């Protein structure tokens, strides 16, 4: 499941625990934080896919888990 593409609804910003002197910054900081978290999620999904692909390839080639597969180096580029 790809969360970065399917979860594009703008979240409601709840500021009940935020000190009032910081409230004006929420409109600037929160969208940037959300964008950063979406990029991080995408990166984690990509790394998970690559790691899973390497594990599948090693299992098919009967390569022990502690040995690096030479083809996996191409996948990480």
VOTOR-445624 format. One record per residue: residue number from 1; y negated, x, z negated of N, C-alpha, C in turn. Coordinates in steps of 0.02 Angstrom, whole numbers, plus 32768, in hexadecimal, padded with zeros to 4 digits. Layout:
N
r pos=NUM n_yy=Y n_xx=X n_zz=Z ca_yy=Y ca_xx=X ca_zz=Z c_yy=Y c_xx=X c_zz=Z
...
// end
This chain:
77
r pos=1 n_yy=803B n_xx=802A n_zz=8000 ca_yy=8000 ca_xx=8000 ca_zz=8000 c_yy=7FC2 c_xx=802C c_zz=8000
r pos=2 n_yy=7F93 n_xx=801C n_zz=8029 ca_yy=7F57 ca_xx=8044 ca_zz=802F c_yy=7F1E c_xx=8020 c_zz=800B
r pos=3 n_yy=7F0D n_xx=8037 n_zz=7FCF ca_yy=7EDB ca_xx=8016 ca_zz=7FA7 c_yy=7E94 c_xx=8020 c_zz=7FC0
r pos=4 n_yy=7E88 n_xx=8056 n_zz=7FE3 ca_yy=7E44 ca_xx=8065 ca_zz=7FF9 c_yy=7E2D c_xx=8035 c_zz=8030
r pos=5 n_yy=7E5C n_xx=801C n_zz=8058 ca_yy=7E49 ca_xx=7FEE ca_zz=808D c_yy=7E4E c_xx=7FA5 c_zz=8077
r pos=6 n_yy=7E7D n_xx=7F95 n_zz=804D ca_yy=7E88 ca_xx=7F4F ca_zz=803B c_yy=7E5B c_xx=7F37 c_zz=8003
r pos=7 n_yy=7E3F n_xx=7F65 n_zz=7FDC ca_yy=7E16 ca_xx=7F51 ca_zz=7FA3 c_yy=7DCC c_xx=7F60 c_zz=7FB2
r pos=8 n_yy=7DAF n_xx=7F3B n_zz=7FE1 ca_yy=7D6A ca_xx=7F48 ca_zz=7FF5 c_yy=7D39 c_xx=7F16 c_zz=7FD8
r pos=9 n_yy=7D4F n_xx=7EEB n_zz=7FAA ca_yy=7D22 ca_xx=7EBC ca_zz=7F8A c_yy=7CF5 c_xx=7EE1 c_zz=7F59
r pos=10 n_yy=7CB5 n_xx=7ED3 n_zz=7F5C ca_yy=7C86 ca_xx=7EF4 ca_zz=7F2E c_yy=7C93 c_xx=7EDA c_zz=7EE7
r pos=11 n_yy=7C9F n_xx=7F08 n_zz=7EB9 ca_yy=7CAD ca_xx=7EF3 ca_zz=7E74 c_yy=7C6E c_xx=7EDB c_zz=7E50
r pos=12 n_yy=7C79 n_xx=7EB0 n_zz=7E20 ca_yy=7C41 ca_xx=7E9A ca_zz=7DF6 c_yy=7C34 c_xx=7ED1 c_zz=7DC3
r pos=13 n_yy=7BF5 n_xx=7EE1 n_zz=7DB9 ca_yy=7BE3 ca_xx=7F16 ca_zz=7D8A c_yy=7BD4 c_xx=7EF7 c_zz=7D46
r pos=14 n_yy=7BFC n_xx=7F08 n_zz=7D15 ca_yy=7BF2 ca_xx=7EEE ca_zz=7CD2 c_yy=7BCF c_xx=7F24 c_zz=7CA9
r pos=15 n_yy=7B96 n_xx=7F12 n_zz=7C8D ca_yy=7B6D ca_xx=7F43 ca_zz=7C6A c_yy=7B61 c_xx=7F30 c_zz=7C21
r pos=16 n_yy=7B8D n_xx=7F0B n_zz=7C04 ca_yy=7B80 ca_xx=7EF2 ca_zz=7BC0 c_yy=7B7E c_xx=7F29 c_zz=7B8C
r pos=17 n_yy=7B9F n_xx=7F62 n_zz=7B98 ca_yy=7B9E ca_xx=7F98 ca_zz=7B67 c_yy=7B6E c_xx=7FD1 c_zz=7B7B
r pos=18 n_yy=7B46 n_xx=7FC5 n_zz=7BAD ca_yy=7B18 ca_xx=7FF8 ca_zz=7BC5 c_yy=7AD5 c_xx=7FF1 c_zz=7BA2
r pos=19 n_yy=7ABD n_xx=8029 n_zz=7B8B ca_yy=7A7B ca_xx=8028 ca_zz=7B6A c_yy=7A46 c_xx=8014 c_zz=7B9E
r pos=20 n_yy=7A16 n_xx=7FEE n_zz=7B8A ca_yy=79E5 ca_xx=7FD2 ca_zz=7BBA c_yy=79BC c_xx=8008 c_zz=7BDD
r pos=21 n_yy=79B4 n_xx=8042 n_zz=7BC1 ca_yy=798E ca_xx=8076 ca_zz=7BE4 c_yy=79B4 c_xx=8090 c_zz=7C21
r pos=22 n_yy=79F7 n_xx=8085 n_zz=7C23 ca_yy=7A1F ca_xx=809C ca_zz=7C5C c_yy=7A2A c_xx=8065 c_zz=7C90
r pos=23 n_yy=7A19 n_xx=8028 n_zz=7C81 ca_yy=7A25 ca_xx=7FF1 ca_zz=7CAF c_yy=7A05 c_xx=7FFB c_zz=7CF4
r pos=24 n_yy=79C7 n_xx=8014 n_zz=7CF9 ca_yy=79AB ca_xx=801D ca_zz=7D3C c_yy=79D3 c_xx=804D c_zz=7D68
r pos=25 n_yy=79F8 n_xx=807B n_zz=7D4B ca_yy=7A1E ca_xx=80AC ca_zz=7D72 c_yy=7A60 c_xx=8091 c_zz=7D8B
r pos=26 n_yy=7A76 n_xx=8059 n_zz=7D71 ca_yy=7AB8 ca_xx=803F ca_zz=7D85 c_yy=7ABC c_xx=8031 c_zz=7DCF
r pos=27 n_yy=7A84 n_xx=8019 n_zz=7DEC ca_yy=7A85 ca_xx=800A ca_zz=7E33 c_yy=7A88 c_xx=8048 c_zz=7E5F
r pos=28 n_yy=7A77 n_xx=8081 n_zz=7E43 ca_yy=7A7A ca_xx=80C0 ca_zz=7E68 c_yy=7ABD c_xx=80E2 c_zz=7E5C
r pos=29 n_yy=7AD1 n_xx=80E6 n_zz=7E1D ca_yy=7B0C ca_xx=810D ca_zz=7E0B c_yy=7B4E c_xx=80EA c_zz=7E19
r pos=30 n_yy=7B52 n_xx=80AA n_zz=7E0B ca_yy=7B92 ca_xx=8087 ca_zz=7E11 c_yy=7BAC c_xx=8087 c_zz=7E5A
r pos=31 n_yy=7B83 n_xx=8077 n_zz=7E8C ca_yy=7B9D ca_xx=807A ca_zz=7ED0 c_yy=7BB6 c_xx=80C0 c_zz=7EE4
r pos=32 n_yy=7B93 n_xx=80F4 n_zz=7ECD ca_yy=7BA9 ca_xx=8138 ca_zz=7EDB c_yy=7BEC c_xx=8146 c_zz=7EB9
r pos=33 n_yy=7BF3 n_xx=812F n_zz=7E7C ca_yy=7C32 ca_xx=8138 ca_zz=7E58 c_yy=7C6B c_xx=8113 c_zz=7E7A
r pos=34 n_yy=7C5E n_xx=80D7 n_zz=7E90 ca_yy=7C91 ca_xx=80B0 ca_zz=7EB3 c_yy=7CA6 c_xx=80D3 c_zz=7EF3
r pos=35 n_yy=7C77 n_xx=80EC n_zz=7F19 ca_yy=7C87 ca_xx=8110 ca_zz=7F57 c_yy=7CB0 c_xx=814F c_zz=7F47
r pos=36 n_yy=7C9E n_xx=8173 n_zz=7F13 ca_yy=7CC3 ca_xx=81AE ca_zz=7EFF c_yy=7D0B c_xx=819B c_zz=7EED
r pos=37 n_yy=7D13 n_xx=8166 n_zz=7EC7 ca_yy=7D56 ca_xx=8150 ca_zz=7EB2 c_yy=7D80 c_xx=8139 c_zz=7EED
r pos=38 n_yy=7D61 n_xx=811A n_zz=7F1E ca_yy=7D85 ca_xx=8106 ca_zz=7F5B c_yy=7D9D c_xx=8143 c_zz=7F81
r pos=39 n_yy=7D73 n_xx=8175 n_zz=7F87 ca_yy=7D87 ca_xx=81B3 ca_zz=7FA9 c_yy=7DBF c_xx=81D6 c_zz=7F83
r pos=40 n_yy=7DBA n_xx=81D6 n_zz=7F42 ca_yy=7DEF ca_xx=81F4 ca_zz=7F18 c_yy=7E31 c_xx=81CF c_zz=7F22
r pos=41 n_yy=7E2E n_xx=818D n_zz=7F23 ca_yy=7E6A ca_xx=8165 ca_zz=7F2E c_yy=7E89 c_xx=8175 c_zz=7F72
r pos=42 n_yy=7E5F n_xx=817A n_zz=7FA5 ca_yy=7E78 ca_xx=818B ca_zz=7FE8 c_yy=7E9A c_xx=81CF c_zz=7FE8
r pos=43 n_yy=7E7B n_xx=8200 n_zz=7FC8 ca_yy=7E98 ca_xx=8242 ca_zz=7FC4 c_yy=7EDB c_xx=8242 c_zz=7F9F
r pos=44 n_yy=7EDF n_xx=821C n_zz=7F68 ca_yy=7F1E ca_xx=8218 ca_zz=7F43 c_yy=7F54 c_xx=81F7 c_zz=7F6E
r pos=45 n_yy=7F42 n_xx=81C3 n_zz=7F94 ca_yy=7F73 ca_xx=81A3 ca_zz=7FC0 c_yy=7F8C c_xx=81D4 c_zz=7FF5
r pos=46 n_yy=7F5E n_xx=81FA n_zz=8011 ca_yy=7F71 ca_xx=822B ca_zz=8044 c_yy=7F9F c_xx=8260 c_zz=8027
r pos=47 n_yy=7F90 n_xx=8279 n_zz=7FEC ca_yy=7FBA ca_xx=82AC ca_zz=7FCD c_yy=7FFF c_xx=828F c_zz=7FBB
r pos=48 n_yy=8001 n_xx=8251 n_zz=7FA4 ca_yy=8041 ca_xx=8231 ca_zz=7F94 c_yy=806B c_xx=822B c_zz=7FD4
r pos=49 n_yy=804C n_xx=8216 n_zz=800B ca_yy=8070 ca_xx=820F ca_zz=804B c_yy=808D c_xx=8252 c_zz=8060
r pos=50 n_yy=8064 n_xx=8286 n_zz=805E ca_yy=807C ca_xx=82C8 ca_zz=8073 c_yy=80B4 c_xx=82E1 c_zz=8047
r pos=51 n_yy=80AD n_xx=82D8 n_zz=8006 ca_yy=80E1 ca_xx=82EF ca_zz=7FD7 c_yy=8122 c_xx=82C8 c_zz=7FE2
r pos=52 n_yy=811C n_xx=8287 n_zz=7FED ca_yy=8157 ca_xx=825E ca_zz=7FFA c_yy=8179 c_xx=8273 c_zz=803B
r pos=53 n_yy=8151 n_xx=8280 n_zz=806E ca_yy=816C ca_xx=8296 ca_zz=80AE c_yy=8191 c_xx=82D8 c_zz=80A7
r pos=54 n_yy=8175 n_xx=8306 n_zz=8082 ca_yy=8196 ca_xx=8347 ca_zz=8076 c_yy=81D8 c_xx=833D c_zz=8052
r pos=55 n_yy=81D9 n_xx=8314 n_zz=801F ca_yy=8217 ca_xx=8306 ca_zz=7FFA c_yy=824C c_xx=82E7 c_zz=8027
r pos=56 n_yy=8237 n_xx=82B9 n_zz=8052 ca_yy=8267 ca_xx=8299 ca_zz=8080 c_yy=8283 c_xx=82CC c_zz=80B2
r pos=57 n_yy=8257 n_xx=82F6 n_zz=80CC ca_yy=826D ca_xx=832A ca_zz=80FC c_yy=829D c_xx=835B c_zz=80DB
r pos=58 n_yy=828F n_xx=836E n_zz=809D ca_yy=82BA ca_xx=839D ca_zz=807A c_yy=82FE c_xx=837D c_zz=806B
r pos=59 n_yy=82FF n_xx=833D n_zz=805B ca_yy=833E ca_xx=831B ca_zz=804E c_yy=8368 c_xx=8317 c_zz=808E
r pos=60 n_yy=8348 n_xx=8309 n_zz=80C6 ca_yy=836C ca_xx=8305 ca_zz=8106 c_yy=8388 c_xx=834A c_zz=811A
r pos=61 n_yy=8363 n_xx=837F n_zz=810C ca_yy=8378 ca_xx=83C2 ca_zz=811F c_yy=83A3 c_xx=83E3 c_zz=80E9
r pos=62 n_yy=83B1 n_xx=83C0 n_zz=80B4 ca_yy=83D9 ca_xx=83D9 ca_zz=807C c_yy=83BB c_xx=841A c_zz=8061
r pos=63 n_yy=837B n_xx=8417 n_zz=8054 ca_yy=8357 ca_xx=8450 ca_zz=8037 c_yy=834C c_xx=8440 c_zz=7FED
r pos=64 n_yy=835F n_xx=846D n_zz=7FC0 ca_yy=8353 ca_xx=8460 ca_zz=7F79 c_yy=8309 c_xx=8454 c_zz=7F6A
r pos=65 n_yy=82FB n_xx=842B n_zz=7F38 ca_yy=82B6 ca_xx=8418 ca_zz=7F28 c_yy=828A c_xx=8454 c_zz=7F16
r pos=66 n_yy=82A8 n_xx=8488 n_zz=7EF9 ca_yy=8280 ca_xx=84C1 ca_zz=7EE4 c_yy=8273 c_xx=84F3 c_zz=7F1C
r pos=67 n_yy=828B n_xx=84E6 n_zz=7F58 ca_yy=8280 ca_xx=8511 ca_zz=7F92 c_yy=824D c_xx=84F0 c_zz=7FC0
r pos=68 n_yy=821B n_xx=8515 n_zz=7FD7 ca_yy=81E9 ca_xx=84FA ca_zz=8004 c_yy=8205 c_xx=84F4 c_zz=804A
r pos=69 n_yy=81F6 n_xx=84BD n_zz=8069 ca_yy=820A ca_xx=84B2 ca_zz=80AE c_yy=81D4 c_xx=84D0 c_zz=80DB
r pos=70 n_yy=81E6 n_xx=84F9 n_zz=810B ca_yy=81B5 ca_xx=8519 ca_zz=8137 c_yy=818C c_xx=84E6 c_zz=815D
r pos=71 n_yy=81AB n_xx=84AF n_zz=8170 ca_yy=8187 ca_xx=847B ca_zz=8194 c_yy=8153 c_xx=8458 c_zz=8168
r pos=72 n_yy=815C n_xx=8459 n_zz=8127 ca_yy=812D ca_xx=8437 ca_zz=80FB c_yy=80E8 c_xx=8459 c_zz=80FC
r pos=73 n_yy=80E6 n_xx=8498 n_zz=810D ca_yy=80A6 ca_xx=84BC ca_zz=8111 c_yy=807A c_xx=849C c_zz=8146
r pos=74 n_yy=8097 n_xx=8486 n_zz=817D ca_yy=8070 ca_xx=8466 ca_zz=81B2 c_yy=8054 c_xx=8423 c_zz=819B
r pos=75 n_yy=8079 n_xx=8400 n_zz=8171 ca_yy=8063 ca_xx=83BE ca_zz=8159 c_yy=8027 c_xx=83C4 c_zz=812C
r pos=76 n_yy=8020 n_xx=83FA n_zz=8107 ca_yy=7FE9 ca_xx=8402 ca_zz=80D7 c_yy=7FA9 c_xx=841A c_zz=80F8
r pos=77 n_yy=7FAC n_xx=842C n_zz=8137 ca_yy=7F6F ca_xx=8444 ca_zz=8159 c_yy=7F42 c_xx=840A c_zz=816D
// end
